[in-house]
Amino acid sequence: MTLSNRNILYLFIYLWLFGVIIAAFMLPNQVGMLRETTTNMYFHVSMAITATVAFLTSLWQSVRYLITRDLHFDYGAEASAGLGYLFNLLALITGAIWARYAWGAYWHWDPRQTSIFILLIIYSVYFVLRGSVEDPEKRGRLSAVYSIFSFPSLIFLYYVLPRLVPGLHPGSPERGEAGINPAVSNTTDPEIRVILYSAWAGFIALFFVLYHLRLRYLKLHHSLNHNN
């Protein structure tokens, strides 16, 4: 892909997200039980989905590093994990804002809030581990193993635990059965689902843009440090 084509792609992604954001704030349709907080759903849910994609990318790059021992893949794992951490933090922040208006306070230790917080701690250890090892190959090997074993915890904390433990969040178990998140229910207004899925696509695309930029920076940074 030439530079001009890449810039066109970047511009398209930015315009796509701009349109999604405008639609999110302008669309009068609401999910029944969410009422006026429906607008935040487009961002909060998208942050969580994008964080999952980012950490999955880090897992994939970690596996490739262990197979090839090519530091390019270690840099890719680091870049995607960092962005996953960012999007997970944004999911936590947007969730807290949502909780303030829906439940009366920013924090309730709801299972989903707690799960996102625990995941931040897990991946904080990932970066502490990377920062504590100077040898690039040893750092890459240890980080890759940690990343591989950390990702299943994301699946459990994001998608399993909140459906097993009662909580305030839509989709939490009620009367012993897991409820259905009204945001993705087939009964939800089609326009709402179109904007929600468009937001997912836009923010995931934004992640890959940021990933390639971050990867280029890390490769240059480590190259300069190695030469010095």
N, C-alpha and C positions, 0 to 999 in steps of 0.2 A: 504494500500500500504506500503510495507516495505521500509526501507531507501535505500537499493540497487536499488529497482525498481524505486524509486523517482529519484535517481541520474542518472539512465539510461534515464529516461524521460527528465530530465534537459539537459543531454548531447545531446539528440536527438534534442531538441528545439534549442540549441546553434548551432549545426551543420546545422540545417535547415536554421537558420538566416544567418549563415556564407555563405552558398550556395546562398541564395537569394541576399546578398550584392555583392558577386562576380559576379553573373549573371547581377545584376543591372548596374554594372560598365562596364562589358565586352560586353553585348549585343549591337550590332551596330544599331538595329532597333530603330526608333524614331517615336513619334507621330508628324504628319506633322507640326502643328502650334507651337509645343513646341520645336522642333528641338533638340539641344544638351542639353537643360534643362530637357529633358525627364527623365534622371537619377534621378533627385531630386524628381520627381513625386512619385517614389516608396517609398520614405521616408516621404515626406510631407503628402501625402494622408493617408498613414498608421498610422502616428501619430494622425491625426484627428479621424480616425476610432477607434483606440485603446482608445483614450481619451473618446469617446462616450461610449464604452463598460465599461470603468472604472467608469464613472459617473453613468451609468445605474446600475452597481453593487452596488455603494454607495447608490443609491435610493432603491434598493431591500433590502439591509441590514438595511437601515433606517426604512423601512416598517416593517421588521421582528422585529426590536427593539421595535417599538411602540406596536406591538402585544404581544410580550413576555416579554419586559422589561429586557431581558437578555443582559448584558453588552458585551458579546461576539460579538453580532451583531453591537453594537455601535463601537467597535474596528474595525470591518470589514468595516463599513461605513467610518470611518476615514482613514483606510489604503487605500481603493480603491479611495476615494476622493483625497488623497494626490498624488497617482499615476496618477489619471486623470489630476490633475493640472500639473504634470510633463510632461505628454504626450501632453497636450494642449500647454504648453510653448514650447516644441520641435516643435510642428506644427507651432507656431508663428515664431520661429527662422528659420526653414527650409523654411517657406513661405517668410520671409524677404529676405533670400539669393536668393531664386528663383526670387523674384521681382527685385532684383538688376540686374540680368542678363537678365530678360525678359522685364522689364519696365524701367530700367535705374536708379532706386533708391531703397533703402531698404524699404521705407515706402511711401504709396500713399493714405492712408485712403480709400483704396478699401473696399467695403462692407464686403468681407470675412476677410480681415485683421482686420478691425474694430470689427467684430463680435467675433473673437477669443480673441481680447484684452479685450472686454467687459466681456467675459466669465471668463477671468482671474480675473477680478475685483470681479465678483459675487462670485466666489469660494474663493477668498481671504477673503471676509467677513465671509464665512463659518468657516475658521480657526481662524479668529479674535474672532468670537462668541465662539468657543470651548475654546479658551485660556482665555476668560473673565469669565467663569463660573467654579467654583471649585467643586461643588457638582456633582459627576459622573452621577447620575440619571437625574438631571435637565439638565446637559450639553448634555447628550444623547438625551433627549426628545426635547430640543430646536434645537439641531443640526439636528435631524432626520426630524423635520418639515421643517426646512430651506432647507435641501437637497431635500425633496420631491417637494417643490415649485420651487426649482432652476432648476431641470432637464427639465421641459418644456421650460425654456428660452434657454437651450442648443439646443433643437430641432429647436426652432424658429431661433436662431442666426446662427446655423450651416447649416441648411438645407432649411429653408423657406425664410428668409430675403434676402440672396444673390441671390435668384432666382426671387425676386420681384424688386430689385433695380439694375439699370444698373451699370456695373463696368468693370474693366479690366480683371478679372479672367475668365478663360474658363468656359463656362456654364452660364455666366451672361445673363440677358435678352437683347435681341437685337431686335430693331424695335417693341417693345411691347410684344415679346414672349421670354420665357425662352429658352436659348440654351441648347445643350446637351454637357456635359463634354466629350471632346474627349478621355480622359483616359479610359472611360468605355463604349464607343460607340461600337456597334456591328461591325463597320467598322474598328476598331483598330486592328492592327496586333495581332493574337492569342498569339504569344510568349510574347508580351508586357503584355497582360491581365493575362497570366499565372504567370508571375513574380509578377505583381501587387497584384493579389489575394493571391499568396504565401507569399508575404510580409505582407499582412493583417493577414493571419493565424499565421505567425511567431511572429509578434509583439503582437498580442492578447494573444498568448500562453505565451510570455515573461511577459506580464502583470500579468497573473495568477500566474506565478512563483514568481514574485516580490511581488504580493499580499499576498501569503501565508507566505513568509518570513517576510514581513512587519507586518502581523497580529500576527505572533509568537512574534516578537519583542515588539509590543505594549502591548500584554497581559503580557509579562514578565515585561516590564517597569512599567505598572500600578500596577501589583502585588507587585513589590518591593517597590514602593512608598506607597502603602497601608499598607504594613508590617512595614515600617519605621514611 
